[in-house]
Amino acid sequence: MVKSYLRYEECNSFGVVVSAESNLCYDSTGKLLIAGALDKLLVWNVKQGLCVHSLAPSLPESGSRPAVTAIACTPASSSLVASGYSDGSLRIWDIVKGACESTMNSHRGAVTALRYNKNGSLLATGSKDTDVIVWDTVAETGLFRLQGHRDQVTDVVFIENGNKLLTSSKDTFVRVWDIQTQACVQTIVSHRSEVWSLDVDPLERYVVTGGADMELRLFQVSSEPSSDPGKWEVLQLLGDVKKQSHDRVVTLRFNELGTLLGCQCAGKSLEVYSLHDDKEALKKAKRRKRRKREKADKTEKPENVAVTEPEDGNDFQASDYIRLLQIVRLKHKARSFAISPLHSRKEVMCTLAVSLHNNSLEVHEVQAESSAKVHSIDLPGHRSDVRSAVLTMDGTLLMTTSHNAVKIWNPTTGSCLRTMEAGYGLCGLFGPGNHHAIVGTKTGALEIFDVRSGDRVRAVEAHSGAVWSVSALPNGEGFVTGSADNDVKFWRFDLVQADDKVTLVFYLRVEFDVDKFQAFKQLTIENVRTLRMAEDVLAVRVSPDGKYLAVALLDSTVKIFFTDSLKFYLSLYGHKLPVLCIDISSDGALLASGSADKNMKIWGMDFGDCHKSLFAHHDSVMALKFVPNTHYIFSVGKDRVVNYWDADKFQHLLRLEGHHAEIWCLAVSFYGDFIITGSHDRSIRRWERTEEPFFIEEEREKQLEARFDSELDDSRAPRQEAPEEGASGLAGRKTQDTVSAADSIIDALDLAEEERKKILEHKVGVTPKKMITISCMYLQEAGEKTKFQPNVMMLGLSPSAYVLRAVASVRPSDLEQAFLMLPFSDALKLLEYVKQWIPDGSQVEIVGRVATMLLRIHHEQLIATPSARAIVTSVQEIHGSVRSFKNVLGRNIAAMSYVQDLLALSSNALFKDAGAKLSEIRKKLSSFPEKQEGHNKKKKRQKLQ
């Protein structure tokens, strides 16, 4: 009988505040901050420090979720947010509903830049594949692809005046694209290094670009063409502004008013510049000219030197428009920043939200003379790698360690319960009663923490080298540590007085009330035995029965000793590189070892023979654990994968993907119902055992199918030829989804064609005259009319309605690529159905899109095919349907505006211009002190009289 297993799936991930791969973005209200956290999109309420929503795409059938790499908020909506991912996909989220509105796939590489136009109808995306795609957010389709950059696209921005798009790239070029002609109209080559960011002010007067050099370049936007149309330059260089930081520019952004410019570099500073208008720039230019003339008079003293004053922008410099206002100093390197659209106080010029590389968020208020940090979010995650993870016996608490802190979590909800400052923790365990935690550090100290109060009770200098491993004794009286100083030490738990004068030892086999003595006693540890080894100790493990002690050494061997006498028992050798982790099964029969040589070996504890050597990971095996009371093993490694094994049959069961960096630690619950993993990406993931059974053969077939499907995806295929200078192309690309969509349309066409033939035969009556048909256990004569039995697969729809349903079920962004894969014969069939859909008048938008795409794709073949001319001519009738549909929309919009005007007249609250009302109130309040002063003066005059 074939054995079945229960599947493990990822159910939760926590510990990440913000990831370094993504940028920040405020919503239109300025109250919520959207940040990327690996594969999640987190919506933070910064003032409260709470995560309002955690948005993540659904789990794929194979592989892991892609990471968020770019974010942009829709200007016309306070709830819609666009996010780009590392696999080239694009998703539109509703942060109020917490749901994904649409998904689009077109890029071959990670999305690195996102930007909406002012009304939110267009969205431009740049990617590592060097392409720029412009999307129609209403129709949820890609309009066109712009090709011309030779390296990663770093930023994009729209210029509404002139319908232009600006893009910057690591190829040192800034390109200006005309959206209507889909052509590059200007290429700026002033930069000599990578261009990392650019932005345009809200009034679209100036464009600022920044790269890896020391200057920011300021350009003036020219909306009118010059006298020579062949030399029209949209951007005209005004000059350079030297920035204070020596690091490269990461992000450049204007505030909503266009008065301030934020420049974030790769270091620990953020520079805020003020932008002057034309009058202030003219004054500054005159002063500069005057100072230059005075300096020339003092040095050379020339006679009759005439200095011309600047009258227009030709004599202006970039320094006349931009002035350094403030430098925000940060304690850690910044990844991205966002400027809030709201102002908290009058003296505050702007509010900045900054994401740091250490997995934290900070909010700073910038004033004219200083800046201050007002909010920060850092408690829900570690500042660096998660190096160890330990669960309590009942699985209610989780302890994780990093380079400077120890955190206690609720592993079910992912909420952080305690944060305690500590040394660089490499391993740990919970003490008796789960009231204390012991952490082994990189400096060789053992630190004891009180979990309930969150305080460090004491630190014991246990070893002279790093404590790499800790293993609890089965009787609960103590534990064993292994260190880089070649020592294996046995420790015993003690309870001592708080003043350290009187020591009372309580062994756990003696019953006592821990809570009663907790106020007077503190947990401490005492070294009782030491085992000296010849090499560095990398891992230690005590067998569940307490009989054996296994020690992994730097010489790639595992030594086994008797726990009571510390006499040598067995030596396990076979690994080619040091053994990094070991574990012993609950029955003490098997020992598993993982090594830096990427292999996992299963040993017998009776004779020390190697049962099997398995190629476990594509990189070093960092941790492995037996599931209690079974011979199932979980292993993790630097290849970012969690593997599930059967140690009896030596078979690989599951491959769990989800982490985005090396996995350092692993913890398995006592009942084996879930596991916890910690990674270099600072995330902690919980994997739960489900009730879904699976078989090994079926799992292997799924893996082969996934590998075959991945070959269909052209995102991994290298581009054959470099794109032409300023070329454009189709926005979509071939993916597994588009292939499946094309197959579904072809199947629907074939099924509908068969149904049409059956209907025609039933109407004409082609059956022989005296033919006897057996149906439902009775006989009918052939001449009699029978009731037509439709195909059940048609779902009770007519052939044309069934085909329209199949086409409408395809994602709008995949429709064009699906039509590209249709044979010409199927395209003709689809055009015949379009002819039937037009008089119906339903789903005019989809019908028009299908007709337009098919005519554009197969234009040459349709013209060259005489039989297709009648179909093409009949499709022209769609213009009338579209026109009538447009008239209906126009009448509805006019009626809604009329109703809005009526409601505005009858109500002062709804549909009222709040801006005008607010300005009136402010005028009244500003004039109130003047009236009050005049009234007081009158009273004084009356008293004097």
Secondary structure, DSSP 8 states (H G I E B T S, - for coil): ----EEEEEEEEEE--S--TTS-EEE-TTSSEEEEEETTEEEEEETTTTEEEEEE-----SSS----EEEEEE-TT-SSEEEEEETTSEEEEEETTTTEEEEEEE--SS-EEEEEE-TTSSEEEEEETTSEEEEEETTTTEEEEEEE--SS-EEEEEEETTTTEEEEEETTS-EEEEETTTTEEEEEE---SS-EEEEEE-TTS-EEEEEESSSEEEEEEE--S--SSGGG--SEEEEEEEE-S-SS-EEEEEE-TTSSEEEEEESSSEEEEEEE--HHHHHHHHHHHHHHHHHHHHHHT--SS-------SGGG--HHHHEEEEEEEE-SS-EEEEEE-SS-SSTT--EEEEEEETTTEEEEEEE-SS-EEEEEEE-TTS-SS---EEEE-TTSS-EEEE-SSEEEEE-TTT--EEEEEE-S-EEEEEE-GGGSEEEEEETTSEEEEEETTTTEEEEEEE--SS-EEEEEE-TTSSEEEEEETTSEEEEEEEEEEETTSSSEE---TTS---HHHHTTTEEEEEEEEEEEE-SS-EEEEEE-TTSSEEEEEETTSEEEEEETTT--EEEEEE--SS-EEEEEE-TTSSEEEEEETTSEEEEEETTT--EEEEEE--SS-EEEEEE-TTSSEEEEEETTSEEEEEETTTTEEEEEEE--SS-EEEEEE-TTSSEEEEEETTS-EEEEEEEEEEE-HHHHHHHHHHHHHHHHH-TTSS--SS---TTEEE-S----HHHHHHHHHHHHHHHHHHHHHHHHHHHHHT-S-TT-EEEETTEEEETTS-------GGGTT--HHHHHHHHHHTS-GGGHHHHHHTS-HHHHHHHHHHHHHHHHH-SSHHHHHHHHHHHHHHTHHHHHH-GGGHHHHHHHTTHHHHHHHHHHHHHHHHHHHHHHHHHHHHH-SSTT--HHHHHHHHHHHHHHHHHHHHHHHHHHHHHHH-
